[in-house]
Structures are given as C-alpha cells and as structure tokens.
Amino acid sequence: MDIRLSSYKRGHGIEELFSKDIQNYWSTDDVLPHGIQIKFNKLTYIEEIRMYLSYSQDDSYTPQEIEVRCGLIESEMTPITNMTLVEPEGFFSLSVKEKCFYLQIIILSNHQDGKDSHVRHLKLMETKNKELFINI
C-alpha cells in the first residue's frame, strides 16, 4: 500500500493521520483542495471511511466539504460520495462500498473559508467492524 498526502507540515504527516492519539493530526501546508491518495497492492473492498474531526479544537482548519473517489486505475477514479459537514466533533463515516486499487479523499473546503486543514484520525473499514491494517 502506498499513501500520499497532497501536503503536510513537519511533524503532522502520515504517521499522525493514522495515530490512535487524537491529539496528533495531519496538517496541510498548501492551497485547497487537499487530498489523501491511497494505492492498494491488490483489489481491496472498502466499506467506509471514518474520519475524526474536531471543530472545537481546530476551528477554521476543520474540513467542511469532503469528496471520496475510487477506481481501478489512477486516471479514471470516479466520485463515490460527497459530504458537507457542519462543525463536526468526533468520528463520522463516508460510505464507499466499492472494490478499488485507488482511493482518494479530497477536502474541497474548510469552515470559515480556512485554507489549511486538520484531520485527527483516519480509518479505512473493510466491514463495519473490521479496520483495514495500515502499516506505516
């Protein structure tokens, strides 16, 4: 599995994104949109994506509109779901229910027109109760 972030601030990258400690977080360091792209080594079924966001801690760094795309080849990923959030606190789920080689999570906008984003945790779920193992 290969995971790429569109940008990150030093000390706030991939390890922090998948850390179980929600005091750690991925912090972007570029202009919108921000993204996470995952390339799987084999065709992989993803039931849903769970993200931990905290408006009370992150304010304008909190993502507001998120889109998920997936596909069998990188150049032909299609939108699966799009969600607009209002001051999220804690985990929320994005339904995927697809087999894919490529998965993309795109932050299209932040609250209060913020430019950079904070994501405090990310889980990829094979089923509702089984998290995909991420080896960083």
DSSP file (Angstrom, degrees, kcal/mol; ACC not computed):
  #  RESIDUE AA STRUCTURE BP1 BP2  ACC     N-H-->O    O-->H-N    N-H-->O    O-->H-N    TCO  KAPPA ALPHA  PHI   PSI    X-CA   Y-CA   Z-CA
    1    1 A M              0   0    0      0, 0.0     2,-0.5     0, 0.0    39,-0.2   0.000 360.0 360.0 360.0 138.0    0.0    0.0    0.0
    2    2 A D  E     -A   39   0A   0     37,-2.5    37,-2.9     2,-0.0     2,-0.5  -0.985 360.0-166.9-122.1 127.5    1.2    3.5   -0.9
    3    3 A I  E     -A   38   0A   0     -2,-0.5     2,-0.4    35,-0.2    35,-0.2  -0.963   5.8-176.4-118.9 127.7   -0.2    6.6    0.9
    4    4 A R  E     -A   37   0A   0     33,-2.9    33,-3.0    -2,-0.5     2,-0.4  -0.975  11.0-155.7-124.5 137.4    0.4   10.1   -0.4
    5    5 A L  E     -A   36   0A   0     -2,-0.4    31,-0.2    31,-0.2     3,-0.1  -0.870  22.3-131.6-106.2 143.9   -0.7   13.4    1.1
    6    6 A S  S    S-     0   0    0     29,-2.6     2,-0.3    -2,-0.4    -1,-0.1   0.847  85.7 -28.0 -62.5 -32.7   -1.1   16.5   -1.0
    7    7 A S        -     0   0    0     28,-0.3     2,-0.3    23,-0.1    -1,-0.2  -0.954  63.2-170.9-168.2 166.2    1.0   18.4    1.6
    8    8 A Y        -     0   0    0     -2,-0.3     2,-0.3    21,-0.2    20,-0.2  -0.957  24.9-116.8-164.2 152.4    1.8   18.3    5.2
    9    9 A K  B >   -G   12   0B   0     18,-2.1     3,-2.4     3,-0.6    18,-0.3  -0.678  53.5 -84.8 -87.6 147.1    3.5   20.4    7.9
   10   10 A R  T 3  S+     0   0    0     -2,-0.3    -1,-0.1     1,-0.3     0, 0.0  -0.241 118.7  17.0 -52.1 130.9    6.6   18.9    9.6
   11   11 A G  T 3  S+     0   0    0     -3,-0.1    -1,-0.3     1,-0.0    14,-0.3   0.521 113.9  79.8  82.2   5.7    5.5   16.6   12.4
   12   12 A H  B <   +G    9   0B   0     -3,-2.4    15,-2.0    15,-0.1    -3,-0.6  -0.381  69.1 105.1-140.6  57.3    2.0   16.4   11.1
   13   13 A G  S  > S-     0   0    0     13,-0.2     4,-1.9    -5,-0.2    -4,-0.0   0.060  85.3 -40.0-114.5-140.2    2.0   13.9    8.3
   14   14 A I  H  > S+     0   0    0      1,-0.2     4,-1.8     2,-0.2     5,-0.2   0.900 129.2  53.5 -62.8 -45.1    1.0   10.3    7.6
   15   15 A E  H  4 S+     0   0    0      1,-0.2     4,-0.5     2,-0.2    -1,-0.2   0.906 111.9  45.9 -58.9 -41.3    2.0    8.8   11.0
   16   16 A E  H >4 S+     0   0    0      1,-0.2     3,-0.6     2,-0.2    10,-0.2   0.859 107.3  58.3 -70.1 -35.1   -0.1   11.5   12.8
   17   17 A L  H 3< S+     0   0    0     -4,-1.9   105,-1.2     8,-0.2    -1,-0.2   0.870 115.5  35.4 -61.2 -37.5   -3.0   10.9   10.4
   18   18 A F  T 3< S+     0   0    0     -4,-1.8    -1,-0.2   103,-0.2    -2,-0.2   0.370  90.7 120.5-100.1   3.6   -3.2    7.2   11.4
   19   19 A S    <   -     0   0    0     -3,-0.6   103,-0.1    -4,-0.5    -3,-0.0  -0.398  62.8-139.7 -66.2 143.5   -2.2    7.7   15.1
   20   20 A K  S    S+     0   0    0    101,-0.1     2,-0.8    -2,-0.1    -1,-0.1   0.655  84.3  89.8 -76.5 -15.7   -4.7    6.4   17.6
   21   21 A D    >   -     0   0    0      1,-0.1     3,-2.0     2,-0.0    -2,-0.1  -0.741  67.2-158.0 -84.9 111.5   -4.0    9.6   19.7
   22   22 A I  T 3  S+     0   0    0     -2,-0.8    -1,-0.1     1,-0.3    -2,-0.0   0.501  86.7  75.1 -74.7  -0.5   -6.4   12.3   18.5
   23   23 A Q  T 3  S+     0   0    0      2,-0.0    -1,-0.3    97,-0.0     2,-0.2   0.693  89.8  71.8 -76.4 -18.7   -4.0   14.9   19.9
   24   24 A N    <   +     0   0    0     -3,-2.0     2,-0.3    96,-0.2   -12,-0.1  -0.650  69.5 168.0 -88.1 152.6   -1.9   14.1   16.8
   25   25 A Y        -     0   0    0    -14,-0.3     2,-0.5    -2,-0.2    -8,-0.2  -0.991  40.4-106.4-161.6 156.3   -3.2   15.2   13.4
   26   26 A W  E     -H  119   0C   0     93,-2.8    93,-1.8    -2,-0.3     2,-0.5  -0.756  36.3-166.5 -81.5 130.9   -2.4   15.6    9.8
   27   27 A S  E     -H  118   0C   0    -15,-2.0   -18,-2.1    -2,-0.5    91,-0.2  -0.988  11.4-138.5-123.1 124.4   -2.0   19.3    9.0
   28   28 A T        -     0   0    0     89,-2.0   -20,-0.2    -2,-0.5    88,-0.1  -0.294  11.1-165.5 -76.8 164.5   -1.9   20.5    5.4
   29   29 A D        +     0   0    0      2,-0.1     2,-0.3    87,-0.1   -21,-0.2  -0.250  59.7  54.0-147.7  51.0    0.5   23.1    4.1
   30   30 A D  S    S-     0   0    0    -23,-0.1     2,-0.1    85,-0.1   -23,-0.1  -0.908  89.5 -61.1-164.5-174.9   -0.7   24.3    0.7
   31   31 A V  S    S-     0   0    0     -2,-0.3    -2,-0.1     1,-0.1    84,-0.1  -0.463  72.0 -57.3 -82.2 155.3   -3.8   25.7   -1.1
   32   32 A L  S    S+     0   0    0     -2,-0.1     2,-0.1     2,-0.1    76,-0.1  -0.342 100.9  62.9 -64.8 153.6   -7.1   23.8   -1.3
   33   33 A P        -     0   0    0      0, 0.0     2,-0.3     0, 0.0    75,-0.2   0.588  68.4-169.6 -77.5 155.1   -8.1   21.3   -2.4
   34   34 A H  E     - B   0 107A   0     73,-1.8    73,-3.0    -2,-0.1     2,-0.3  -0.788   9.8-170.0-105.7 153.3   -6.2   18.9    0.0
   35   35 A G  E     - B   0 106A   0     -2,-0.3   -29,-2.6    71,-0.2     2,-0.4  -0.991  29.7-154.2-151.2 155.9   -6.0   15.2   -0.6
   36   36 A I  E     -AB   5 105A   0     69,-2.2    69,-2.6    -2,-0.3     2,-0.5  -0.999  22.6-168.9-120.9 124.4   -5.1   11.8    0.6
   37   37 A Q  E     -AB   4 104A   0    -33,-3.0   -33,-2.9    -2,-0.4     2,-0.5  -0.972   1.6-170.1-120.5 130.7   -4.4    9.2   -2.1
   38   38 A I  E     -AB   3 103A   0     65,-3.1    65,-2.4    -2,-0.5     2,-0.5  -0.969   6.7-164.6-121.9 129.7   -4.1    5.5   -1.3
   39   39 A K  E     -AB   2 102A   0    -37,-2.9   -37,-2.5    -2,-0.5     2,-0.2  -0.966  14.9-150.2-112.8 119.2   -2.9    2.9   -3.8
   40   40 A F  E     -     0   0A   0     61,-3.2     4,-0.1    -2,-0.5     3,-0.0  -0.615  14.8-136.2 -88.6 148.8   -3.6   -0.7   -2.7
   41   41 A N  E    S+     0   0A   0     -2,-0.2     2,-0.3     2,-0.1    -1,-0.1   0.701  90.6  19.8 -74.9 -20.7   -1.4   -3.6   -3.8
   42   42 A K  E    S-     0   0A   0     58,-0.1     2,-0.2    59,-0.1    58,-0.1  -0.935 106.6 -71.7-141.7 164.1   -4.4   -5.7   -4.6
   43   43 A L  E     -     0   0A   0     -2,-0.3     2,-0.4    56,-0.1    58,-0.2  -0.426  60.7-166.9 -59.0 122.5   -8.1   -5.1   -5.4
   44   44 A T  E     - B   0 100A   0     56,-2.4    56,-2.4    -2,-0.2     2,-0.5  -0.954  19.1-137.8-126.6 131.8   -9.5   -4.0   -2.0
   45   45 A Y  E     - B   0  99A   0     -2,-0.4     2,-0.5    54,-0.3    54,-0.3  -0.755  18.4-168.2 -87.1 128.9  -13.0   -3.7   -0.8
   46   46 A I  E     - B   0  98A   0     52,-2.8    52,-1.6    -2,-0.5    51,-0.8  -0.975  11.3-176.1-118.7 117.6  -13.7   -0.6    1.3
   47   47 A E  E     -     0   0A   0     78,-2.5    49,-2.4    -2,-0.5    50,-0.9   0.932  67.8 -25.3 -73.4 -50.2  -17.0   -0.5    3.2
   48   48 A E  E     -CB 125  95A   0     77,-1.3    77,-2.9    47,-0.3     2,-0.4  -0.986  52.0-123.2-159.9 164.2  -16.5    3.0    4.6
   49   49 A I  E     -CB 124  94A   0     45,-2.4    45,-2.9    -2,-0.3     2,-0.5  -0.949  22.3-158.8-112.3 134.6  -14.0    5.7    5.7
   50   50 A R  E     -CB 123  93A   0     73,-2.7    73,-2.8    -2,-0.4     2,-0.4  -0.969  10.8-175.6-116.4 130.1  -14.1    7.0    9.2
   51   51 A M  E     -CB 122  92A   0     41,-2.2    41,-1.8    -2,-0.5     2,-0.6  -0.947  18.4-142.9-123.5 143.8  -12.5   10.4   10.0
   52   52 A Y  E     +CB 121  91A   0     69,-2.4    68,-2.1    -2,-0.4    69,-0.8  -0.936  28.1 169.8-106.9 119.4  -12.1   12.2   13.3
   53   53 A L  E     - B   0  90A   0     37,-2.0    37,-2.4    -2,-0.6     2,-0.4  -0.931  18.5-161.6-126.0 151.4  -12.6   15.9   13.1
   54   54 A S  E  >  + B   0  89A   0     -2,-0.3     4,-2.5    35,-0.2     3,-0.4  -0.821  11.7 178.7-139.1  98.3  -12.9   18.5   15.9
   55   55 A Y  H  > S+     0   0    0     33,-2.8     4,-2.6    -2,-0.4     6,-0.1   0.876  85.5  59.5 -63.0 -37.3  -14.3   21.9   15.2
   56   56 A S  H  4 S+     0   0    0     32,-0.3    -1,-0.2     1,-0.2    33,-0.1   0.815 117.3  31.6 -64.1 -29.5  -13.9   22.9   18.8
   57   57 A Q  H  4 S+     0   0    0     -3,-0.4    -1,-0.2     2,-0.1    -2,-0.2   0.776 130.3  33.2 -93.7 -30.8  -10.2   22.4   18.6
   58   58 A D  H >< S+     0   0    0     -4,-2.5     3,-2.9     1,-0.2    -3,-0.2   0.583  73.7 176.0-111.7 -12.4   -9.5   23.2   15.0
   59   59 A D  G >< S+     0   0    0     -4,-2.6     3,-1.8     1,-0.3    52,-0.3  -0.152  77.8  10.7  50.2-118.7  -11.9   26.0   14.1
   60   60 A S  G 3  S+     0   0    0      1,-0.3    -1,-0.3    50,-0.1    54,-0.2   0.562 122.9  68.0 -72.7  -7.0  -11.2   27.2   10.5
   61   61 A Y  G <  S+     0   0    0     -3,-2.9    57,-2.3    -6,-0.1    -1,-0.3   0.478  77.4 106.9 -84.8  -3.5   -8.8   24.2   10.0
   62   62 A T  S <  S-     0   0    0     -3,-1.8    49,-2.7    55,-0.2    52,-0.2  -0.642  77.4-117.6 -82.2 124.2  -11.8   21.9   10.1
   63   63 A P  E     +D  110   0A   0      0, 0.0    47,-0.3     0, 0.0     3,-0.1  -0.280  31.1 179.0 -57.5 142.7  -12.9   20.4    6.7
   64   64 A Q  E     +     0   0A   0     45,-3.3    21,-3.6     1,-0.3     2,-0.5   0.734  67.8  34.1-112.7 -44.6  -16.4   21.3    5.6
   65   65 A E  E     +DE 109  84A   0     44,-1.5    43,-2.7    19,-0.2    44,-1.2  -0.970  67.6 178.6-121.5 126.3  -16.8   19.6    2.2
   66   66 A I  E     -DE 107  83A   0     17,-2.6    17,-2.9    -2,-0.5     2,-0.4  -0.971   8.5-166.3-128.5 138.0  -15.2   16.2    1.5
   67   67 A E  E     -DE 106  82A   0     39,-2.7    39,-3.3    -2,-0.4     2,-0.4  -0.960   6.6-154.1-122.9 142.8  -15.4   14.1   -1.6
   68   68 A V  E     -DE 105  81A   0     13,-2.8    12,-3.5    -2,-0.4    13,-1.3  -0.965  14.2-179.8-116.7 132.9  -14.3   10.4   -2.0
   69   69 A R  E     +DE 104  79A   0     35,-2.6    35,-3.0    -2,-0.4     2,-0.3  -0.941   1.9 175.2-125.8 150.3  -13.2    9.0   -5.3
   70   70 A C  E     +DE 103  78A   0      8,-2.0     8,-2.7    -2,-0.3     2,-0.3  -0.981   5.5 151.8-149.5 164.2  -12.1    5.5   -6.2
   71   71 A G  E     -D  102   0A   0     31,-1.9    31,-2.4    -2,-0.3    30,-2.1  -0.990  51.2-106.2-175.9 173.6  -11.2    3.4   -9.2
   72   72 A L  S    S+     0   0    0      4,-0.3     2,-0.3    -2,-0.3    -1,-0.1   0.738 107.3  32.3 -87.2 -27.1   -9.2    0.6  -10.8
   73   73 A I  S >  S-     0   0    0      3,-0.1     3,-1.6     1,-0.1    -1,-0.2  -0.972  82.8-122.2-131.2 150.4   -6.7    2.9  -12.4
   74   74 A E  G >  S+     0   0    0     -2,-0.3     3,-0.8     1,-0.3    -1,-0.1   0.841 108.5  52.8 -59.7 -38.2   -5.4    6.3  -11.2
   75   75 A S  G 3  S+     0   0    0      1,-0.2    -1,-0.3    -3,-0.0    -4,-0.0   0.552 110.1  49.0 -78.7  -6.2   -6.5    8.3  -14.2
   76   76 A E  G <   +     0   0    0     -3,-1.6    -4,-0.3     2,-0.1     2,-0.3  -0.160  70.0 146.7-128.3  42.0  -10.1    7.1  -14.1
   77   77 A M    <   -     0   0    0     -3,-0.8    -6,-0.2    -6,-0.2    26,-0.1  -0.580  32.4-153.5 -76.0 140.4  -11.2    7.5  -10.5
   78   78 A T  E     -E   70   0A   0     -8,-2.7    -8,-2.0    -2,-0.3     2,-0.1  -0.885  23.2 -99.6-116.3 147.4  -14.9    8.4  -10.1
   79   79 A P  E     +E   69   0A   0      0, 0.0   -10,-0.3     0, 0.0     3,-0.1  -0.430  37.4 175.1 -63.5 133.5  -16.7   10.3   -7.3
   80   80 A I  E     -     0   0A   0    -12,-3.5     2,-0.3     1,-0.4   -11,-0.2   0.765  62.8  -4.3-105.8 -44.3  -18.4    7.9   -4.9
   81   81 A T  E     -E   68   0A   0    -13,-1.3   -13,-2.8    13,-0.0    -1,-0.4  -0.992  51.1-161.7-152.6 155.1  -19.7   10.3   -2.2
   82   82 A N  E     -E   67   0A   0     -2,-0.3     2,-0.4   -15,-0.2   -15,-0.2  -0.997  14.6-172.6-139.1 133.9  -19.6   13.9   -1.2
   83   83 A M  E     -E   66   0A   0    -17,-2.9   -17,-2.6    -2,-0.4     2,-0.5  -0.992  15.5-155.3-135.5 136.7  -20.4   15.2    2.2
   84   84 A T  E     -E   65   0A   0     -2,-0.4     2,-0.3   -19,-0.2   -19,-0.2  -0.948  21.5-158.4-107.2 127.4  -20.9   18.7    3.7
   85   85 A L        -     0   0    0    -21,-3.6     2,-0.5    -2,-0.5    -2,-0.0  -0.767  11.6-150.2-108.7 149.3  -20.2   18.9    7.4
   86   86 A V  S    S-     0   0    0     -2,-0.3   -22,-0.1     1,-0.1   -31,-0.1  -0.932  75.2 -40.5-121.4 106.1  -21.4   21.4   10.0
   87   87 A E  S    S-     0   0    0     -2,-0.5   -31,-0.1     1,-0.1    -1,-0.1   0.893  80.6-153.8  45.2  59.2  -19.0   21.9   12.9
   88   88 A P        -     0   0    0      0, 0.0   -33,-2.8     0, 0.0     2,-0.4  -0.283  16.0-169.9 -67.2 145.5  -18.1   18.2   13.2
   89   89 A E  E     -B   54   0A   0    -35,-0.2   -35,-0.2     2,-0.1     2,-0.2  -0.955  54.9 -15.0-135.0 113.9  -17.0   16.7   16.6
   90   90 A G  E    S-B   53   0A   0    -37,-2.4   -37,-2.0    -2,-0.4     2,-0.2  -0.535 105.1 -11.6  97.7-162.0  -15.6   13.1   16.7
   91   91 A F  E     +B   52   0A   0    -39,-0.2     2,-0.3    -2,-0.2   -39,-0.2  -0.501  55.6 176.2 -78.4 143.4  -15.8   10.3   14.1
   92   92 A F  E     -B   51   0A   0    -41,-1.8   -41,-2.2    -2,-0.2     2,-0.4  -0.963  21.8-127.1-138.6 158.6  -18.1   10.4   11.1
   93   93 A S  E     -B   50   0A   0     -2,-0.3     2,-0.5   -43,-0.2   -43,-0.2  -0.848   9.5-160.9-113.9 142.2  -18.4    7.9    8.3
   94   94 A L  E     -B   49   0A   0    -45,-2.9   -45,-2.4    -2,-0.4     2,-0.2  -0.982  26.8-132.0-115.5 116.5  -18.2    8.2    4.5
   95   95 A S  E     +B   48   0A   0     -2,-0.5   -47,-0.3   -47,-0.2   -27,-0.1  -0.492  38.0 157.9 -71.8 132.4  -19.8    5.3    2.7
   96   96 A V  E     +     0   0A   0    -49,-2.4   -49,-0.2    -2,-0.2   -48,-0.2   0.710   9.4 176.2-116.5 -61.5  -17.7    3.8   -0.1
   97   97 A K  E     +     0   0A   0    -50,-0.9     2,-0.3   -51,-0.8   -50,-0.2   0.896  43.8 118.6  51.8  49.8  -18.9    0.1   -0.6
   98   98 A E  E     -B   46   0A   0    -52,-1.6   -52,-2.8   -54,-0.1     2,-0.4  -0.973  64.2-127.9-141.2 152.6  -16.5   -0.4   -3.6
   99   99 A K  E     +B   45   0A   0     -2,-0.3     2,-0.3   -54,-0.3   -54,-0.3  -0.871  46.4 156.4 -94.8 136.1  -13.6   -2.5   -4.6
  100  100 A C  E     -B   44   0A   0    -56,-2.4   -56,-2.4    -2,-0.4   -28,-0.2  -0.989  51.6-151.6-155.2 161.3  -10.7   -0.4   -5.8
  101  101 A F  E    S+     0   0A   0    -30,-2.1   -61,-3.2    -2,-0.3     2,-0.4   0.627  95.0  43.5 -98.4 -29.0   -6.9   -0.1   -6.4
  102  102 A Y  E     -BD  39  71A   0    -31,-2.4   -31,-1.9   -63,-0.2     2,-0.4  -0.962  62.8-179.3-124.8 135.8   -7.0    3.6   -5.9
  103  103 A L  E     -BD  38  70A   0    -65,-2.4   -65,-3.1    -2,-0.4     2,-0.4  -1.000   5.0-171.2-134.2 133.6   -8.8    5.6   -3.2
  104  104 A Q  E     -BD  37  69A   0    -35,-3.0   -35,-2.6    -2,-0.4     2,-0.5  -0.991   9.7-166.1-130.1 131.6   -8.8    9.4   -2.9
  105  105 A I  E     -BD  36  68A   0    -69,-2.6   -69,-2.2    -2,-0.4     2,-0.5  -0.979  17.0-168.1-115.4 119.5  -10.2   11.6   -0.1
  106  106 A I  E     -BD  35  67A   0    -39,-3.3   -39,-2.7    -2,-0.5     2,-0.8  -0.933  17.3-151.1-118.5 126.0  -10.4   15.2   -1.2
  107  107 A I  E     +BD  34  66A   0    -73,-3.0   -73,-1.8    -2,-0.5   -41,-0.2  -0.851  17.9 177.3 -92.1 111.9  -11.0   18.2    1.1
  108  108 A L  E     -     0   0A   0    -43,-2.7     2,-0.3    -2,-0.8   -42,-0.2   0.791  62.0  -1.6 -87.9 -31.4  -12.8   20.8   -1.0
  109  109 A S  E     - D   0  65A   0    -44,-1.2   -45,-3.3   -75,-0.0   -44,-1.5  -0.987  59.5-140.7-156.1 162.1  -13.4   23.4    1.6
  110  110 A N  E >   - D   0  63A   0      4,-0.5     3,-1.1   -47,-0.3   -49,-0.1  -0.778  39.4 -83.8-118.5 164.3  -13.0   24.3    5.3
  111  111 A H  G >  S+     0   0    0    -49,-2.7     3,-2.1   -52,-0.3    -1,-0.1  -0.356 113.3  13.0 -62.7 149.6  -15.1   26.0    7.8
  112  112 A Q  G 3  S-     0   0    0      1,-0.3    -1,-0.2   -51,-0.1   -52,-0.1   0.761 129.8 -71.3  52.7  31.2  -14.9   29.8    7.8
  113  113 A D  G <  S+     0   0    0     -3,-1.1    -1,-0.3     1,-0.1    -2,-0.2   0.785  80.2 176.2  58.2  30.0  -13.1   29.7    4.5
  114  114 A G    <   -     0   0    0     -3,-2.1    -4,-0.5   -54,-0.2    -1,-0.1  -0.266  24.5-151.3 -62.2 153.5   -9.9   28.3    6.2
  115  115 A K  S    S+     0   0    0     -6,-0.1     2,-0.2   -84,-0.1   -85,-0.1   0.878  73.5  47.5 -96.8 -47.6   -7.0   27.4    3.9
  116  116 A D  S    S-     0   0    0    -88,-0.1     2,-0.3   -87,-0.1   -87,-0.1  -0.604  74.9-142.4 -95.9 160.6   -5.2   24.6    5.7
  117  117 A S        -     0   0    0     -2,-0.2   -89,-2.0    -7,-0.1     2,-0.4  -0.863   7.9-152.7-124.2 153.5   -6.9   21.5    7.2
  118  118 A H  E     -H   27   0C   0    -57,-2.3     2,-0.4    -2,-0.3   -64,-0.2  -0.997  10.0-177.8-121.5 130.0   -6.5   19.3   10.3
  119  119 A V  E     -H   26   0C   0    -93,-1.8   -93,-2.8    -2,-0.4   -66,-0.2  -0.991   7.8-166.3-124.8 120.7   -7.6   15.6   10.3
  120  120 A R        -     0   0    0    -68,-2.1     2,-0.3    -2,-0.4   -96,-0.2   0.656  67.1  -3.3 -87.9 -17.8   -7.1   14.0   13.7
  121  121 A H  E     -C   52   0A   0    -69,-0.8   -69,-2.4  -103,-0.1     2,-0.4  -0.923  55.3-160.1-169.7 148.8   -7.6   10.3   12.6
  122  122 A L  E     -C   51   0A   0   -105,-1.2     2,-0.4    -2,-0.3   -71,-0.2  -0.999   8.4-176.9-135.9 132.4   -8.4    8.2    9.6
  123  123 A K  E     -C   50   0A   0    -73,-2.8   -73,-2.7    -2,-0.4     2,-0.5  -0.991  14.5-153.4-126.7 137.4   -9.7    4.6    9.5
  124  124 A L  E     -C   49   0A   0     -2,-0.4     8,-3.6     8,-0.4     2,-0.5  -0.960  19.9-152.9-106.4 122.5  -10.4    2.5    6.4
  125  125 A M  E     -CF  48 131A   0    -77,-2.9   -78,-2.5    -2,-0.5   -77,-1.3  -0.850  22.5-172.7-106.0 125.7  -13.0   -0.1    7.1
  126  126 A E  S    S-     0   0    0      4,-2.6     2,-0.3    -2,-0.5     5,-0.2   0.848  87.3  -1.9 -76.2 -37.4  -13.3   -3.4    5.3
  127  127 A T  S    S-     0   0    0      3,-1.4     3,-0.5   -81,-0.1   -79,-0.2  -0.818  93.3 -87.7-137.1 177.9  -16.6   -4.1    7.1
  128  128 A K  S    S+     0   0    0     -2,-0.3     3,-0.0     1,-0.2    -2,-0.0   0.803 129.6  30.1 -59.3 -27.9  -18.5   -2.1    9.7
  129  129 A N  S    S+     0   0    0      1,-0.1     2,-0.5     2,-0.0    -1,-0.2   0.415 107.5  76.1-113.8   0.0  -16.4   -3.8   12.5
  130  130 A K        -     0   0    0     -3,-0.5    -4,-2.6     2,-0.0    -3,-1.4  -0.938  62.5-153.9-124.3 114.8  -13.1   -4.6   10.8
  131  131 A E  B     -F  125   0A   0     -2,-0.5     2,-0.3    -6,-0.2    -6,-0.3  -0.636  25.7-114.7 -83.3 138.4  -10.5   -1.9   10.2
  132  132 A L        -     0   0    0     -8,-3.6    -8,-0.4    -2,-0.3     2,-0.3  -0.564  35.9-114.0 -69.5 131.2   -8.0   -2.3    7.3
  133  133 A F        -     0   0    0     -2,-0.3     2,-0.6     1,-0.0    -1,-0.1  -0.540  29.2-161.3 -72.0 125.6   -4.5   -2.7    8.7
  134  134 A I        -     0   0    0     -2,-0.3     2,-0.8  -116,-0.1    -1,-0.0  -0.946   0.8-162.5-110.7 116.1   -2.3    0.2    7.8
  135  135 A N              0   0    0     -2,-0.6    -2,-0.0     1,-0.1     0, 0.0  -0.868 360.0 360.0-102.1 108.4    1.4   -0.4    8.1
  136  136 A I              0   0    0     -2,-0.8    -1,-0.1  -121,-0.1  -121,-0.1   0.417 360.0 360.0-100.2 360.0    3.4    2.8    8.1
